[in-house]
Amino acid sequence: MSIPRIAPYEMPRSFPEGKVAWRIEPTRAALLVHDLQQYFLDFYDPAQPPIPELLEHCARLIAAARTAGVPVLYTAQPGGQAPEDRALLNDFWGEGIPDRPESTRIVDAVAPQPGDTVLTKWRYSAFKRSDLEARLRAMGRDQLLICGVYAHIGCLMTAAEAFMLDIRPFLIGDAIADFSCEDHQQALRYAAGRCARVCGTEDAVQALTGEELALESLRGEIAEQMGIEPSLLGDHDDLLLMGLDSVNLMMLMERWRQRGWHAEFSDLVTIPTLAAWHILLNSAPGTARAAA
């Protein structure tokens, strides 16, 4: 009746196709940093994946949110909870977090700052026995970005409840961690198909800050779609001659469109080079940058 020791696994690099094309809008969004307390991270090897990447990505999201004026909220479970407070959680997980500051603290890499909100966490969903919904309504926020642990438990349940409250949840697929890669992927599949938009840290940071689509990010995304190493793509190579077919191009265009980067198929195939596409995507009307 406890959390198991968690074996290292690689952070997912790709995410399931979703049903919705929601876009993160900084004026509507809030960021929830879910249960990143020392107790929950102690079940991992901190030097092994996915933990270093998890903390790096969460820190990037937090920094971007603060820069954009997006509210940052945290959940933290209290230590030494009374049996009546834990109720059915006792049957599945035992006594929970010890009443020790070194166990209950939010880890330094993502620690709250003045102006952030820390909510007491009592159940899987961050909305239960908290004023999270009321706070979001009062701030005029109807989008909730979620990062932290554990993906298939609290992160997913919070996303599902946000959905049921008509708050659009965004599960940041490479800024959460879980008991295993299988559990992690299961959470992403369920969220993408049932209640949330699943996206990566890079996309979320760009949406929050209004940054241009970076050349290296674009190179990596195209290379991944083609199944090759990014280093093989030169700035002025003909991507079509290198093997990027129309089906994969259309898939890339749909992903870019969901993130607010618009370009016509005919324009892309006219000059099919990385350098040209980088300029085109960042200058086309209706891009995320132009809308910011």
C-alpha positions in Angstrom: 0.0 0.0 0.0 2.6 2.5 -1.1 4.0 4.1 -4.2 6.4 1.7 -5.9 10.0 2.4 -6.6 10.0 3.8 -10.1 12.4 2.5 -12.8 14.0 5.0 -15.2 12.3 5.5 -18.5 12.7 7.9 -21.4 10.4 10.9 -21.6 8.0 10.7 -24.6 9.1 12.7 -27.6 5.8 12.4 -29.6 2.2 12.6 -28.5 -1.1 11.1 -29.5 -3.2 12.8 -32.1 -6.0 14.7 -30.4 -9.6 15.5 -31.1 -9.4 19.3 -30.5 -7.3 22.1 -32.0 -7.4 24.3 -28.9 -4.6 26.9 -28.8 -3.0 28.2 -25.6 -3.9 31.8 -25.2 -1.9 33.6 -22.4 -4.8 35.9 -21.5 -7.0 32.9 -20.8 -4.4 30.5 -19.4 -3.2 29.5 -15.9 -0.4 27.0 -15.2 -0.8 24.3 -12.6 2.4 22.7 -11.2 1.0 19.4 -9.8 2.5 17.7 -6.7 6.2 18.3 -7.4 7.0 17.6 -3.8 10.2 15.9 -2.6 8.2 12.9 -1.3 6.8 12.0 -4.7 10.1 12.5 -6.5 12.0 10.3 -4.0 10.5 7.2 -5.7 12.7 8.0 -8.8 16.4 8.1 -9.3 16.9 11.9 -9.6 19.8 11.5 -12.0 18.0 9.2 -14.4 15.2 9.9 -16.9 12.6 11.2 -16.8 13.4 13.4 -13.8 16.1 15.8 -15.1 14.0 16.5 -18.2 10.8 16.8 -16.1 12.2 19.5 -13.9 13.9 21.3 -16.7 10.7 21.5 -18.7 8.5 22.4 -15.7 11.0 25.2 -14.9 10.8 26.5 -18.5 7.0 26.5 -18.4 7.0 28.4 -15.0 9.4 31.0 -16.3 7.4 31.5 -19.5 4.2 31.8 -17.6 5.6 34.4 -15.2 7.1 36.4 -18.1 3.7 36.3 -19.9 1.7 37.3 -16.8 0.1 33.9 -16.6 -0.9 32.8 -13.1 1.2 30.0 -11.7 -0.5 27.7 -9.2 0.9 24.7 -7.3 -0.6 21.8 -5.5 1.0 20.3 -2.4 -0.3 17.6 -0.1 0.1 18.1 3.6 2.2 15.8 5.6 0.9 13.6 8.5 -2.7 13.7 7.3 -5.3 12.4 9.7 -7.0 9.1 8.7 -10.3 10.8 8.3 -8.8 13.4 5.9 -7.2 10.6 3.7 -10.3 8.4 3.9 -10.2 6.0 1.0 -6.7 7.0 0.0 -5.5 5.0 3.0 -6.8 1.8 1.4 -4.8 2.3 -1.8 -1.7 4.2 -0.6 -1.3 4.0 3.1 -0.5 6.9 5.4 0.8 9.2 2.7 3.5 11.9 3.2 5.2 12.0 6.6 4.9 15.2 8.5 8.5 16.4 7.7 9.5 19.6 5.8 12.0 17.7 3.8 9.2 15.5 2.4 6.4 18.0 1.9 8.5 20.8 0.3 8.1 21.6 -3.4 11.5 20.9 -4.9 13.9 23.8 -5.4 14.1 23.6 -9.2 10.4 24.6 -9.5 9.8 26.3 -6.1 7.0 28.9 -5.8 7.8 32.6 -5.7 5.9 35.5 -4.2 2.7 36.0 -6.2 2.3 32.3 -7.0 -0.5 30.3 -5.4 -0.1 27.1 -3.4 -3.2 25.0 -3.0 -3.6 22.2 -0.4 -4.1 18.9 -2.2 -6.5 16.3 -0.8 -7.6 14.1 -3.6 -6.5 13.0 -7.1 -8.2 16.0 -8.7 -6.8 19.4 -7.7 -10.3 20.7 -7.8 -11.6 18.6 -4.8 -11.8 20.4 -1.5 -10.0 23.4 -2.9 -11.0 26.7 -4.4 -9.1 26.2 -7.6 -12.2 26.6 -9.8 -13.3 29.7 -8.0 -9.8 31.2 -8.3 -9.7 30.5 -12.1 -13.2 32.0 -12.5 -12.2 35.1 -10.5 -9.1 35.6 -12.7 -11.0 35.1 -15.9 -9.0 32.0 -16.8 -10.6 29.1 -18.7 -7.5 27.3 -19.8 -5.4 25.2 -17.5 -1.9 24.0 -18.4 -0.9 21.0 -16.3 2.6 19.7 -15.5 4.1 17.6 -12.7 3.4 14.1 -11.2 1.8 11.6 -11.5 0.5 11.6 -15.1 -2.1 8.8 -14.9 -3.4 9.8 -11.4 -3.6 13.4 -10.3 -2.6 15.1 -13.5 -5.1 13.1 -15.6 -7.9 13.4 -13.0 -7.4 17.2 -12.7 -7.5 17.5 -16.5 -10.7 15.4 -16.7 -12.4 17.5 -14.0 -11.3 20.8 -15.6 -12.9 19.5 -18.8 -16.2 18.8 -17.0 -16.1 22.3 -15.6 -15.7 23.8 -19.1 -12.1 24.8 -18.4 -9.9 23.7 -21.3 -7.1 21.5 -20.0 -3.7 21.3 -21.7 -1.6 18.3 -20.5 2.0 19.0 -21.2 3.2 15.6 -22.3 6.9 16.0 -21.7 6.5 18.0 -18.5 4.8 15.2 -16.5 6.1 11.9 -15.2 4.6 8.6 -14.1 5.1 5.2 -12.6 6.2 3.8 -16.0 6.4 4.7 -19.7 3.3 2.6 -20.2 1.3 4.5 -17.5 2.6 7.8 -19.0 1.5 6.9 -22.5 -1.8 5.7 -21.2 -2.5 9.0 -19.6 -1.6 10.9 -22.8 -3.8 8.7 -24.9 -6.8 9.0 -22.6 -6.4 12.8 -22.3 -6.0 13.4 -26.0 -9.0 11.3 -26.9 -11.4 12.3 -24.1 -10.7 15.5 -22.3 -7.6 17.6 -23.1 -5.2 18.9 -25.6 -1.8 17.2 -25.3 1.2 19.2 -26.4 4.9 19.5 -25.7 6.9 22.0 -23.6 8.3 23.7 -26.7 4.9 24.4 -28.1 3.5 25.6 -24.8 6.5 28.0 -24.2 6.2 29.4 -27.6 2.4 30.0 -27.2 3.0 31.7 -23.8 5.8 33.9 -24.9 4.8 34.6 -28.5 8.3 33.7 -29.7 9.0 32.9 -33.3 9.1 29.3 -34.4 12.8 28.6 -33.8 14.8 27.3 -36.7 16.3 24.5 -34.7 12.9 23.5 -33.4 11.6 23.4 -36.9 14.5 21.3 -38.1 14.0 18.8 -35.3 10.3 18.5 -36.0 10.7 17.9 -39.7 13.5 15.4 -39.1 11.4 13.5 -36.6 8.5 13.4 -39.1 10.9 12.0 -41.8 12.5 9.6 -39.4 16.1 11.0 -39.7 18.6 12.8 -37.6 18.2 16.6 -37.5 21.9 17.0 -38.4 21.1 15.6 -41.9 18.9 18.5 -42.8 20.8 21.5 -44.1 19.1 24.9 -44.1 18.9 25.0 -48.0 18.4 21.3 -48.8 15.4 20.4 -50.9 13.2 18.6 -48.3 11.1 16.9 -51.0 14.1 15.4 -52.7 15.3 14.3 -49.3 12.2 12.2 -48.9 9.5 14.4 -47.3 6.3 13.2 -49.0 3.0 15.0 -49.2 1.4 12.9 -46.5 4.0 13.8 -44.0 4.0 17.4 -45.1 0.2 17.6 -44.5 0.7 16.0 -41.1 3.3 18.7 -40.2 1.0 21.4 -41.5 -1.9 20.3 -39.3 0.4 20.3 -36.2 1.6 23.8 -37.1 -1.9 25.0 -37.7 -3.0 23.8 -34.3 -0.2 25.8 -32.8 -1.1 28.9 -34.8 1.6 28.7 -37.5 -0.2 28.9 -40.9 1.1 28.3 -44.4 -0.4 27.1 -47.7 0.7 23.8 -49.2 1.4 25.4 -52.5 3.8 28.0 -50.9 5.7 25.3 -49.0 6.3 23.1 -52.0 7.4 26.1 -54.1 10.6 26.5 -52.1 10.9 23.3 -50.0 13.8 24.3 -47.8 14.1 24.6 -44.1 15.3 28.2 -44.3 12.4 29.2 -46.6 9.8 27.5 -44.4 11.2 29.1 -41.3 10.6 32.6 -42.8 7.3 31.7 -44.3 5.8 30.2 -41.1 7.0 33.2 -39.0 5.7 35.8 -41.4 2.4 34.4 -42.7 -0.8 36.2 -41.6 -2.4 34.6 -38.6 0.7 33.1 -37.1 1.0 32.9 -33.3 3.5 35.7 -33.4 1.3 38.0 -35.4 -1.6 37.3 -33.1 0.3 37.9 -30.0 
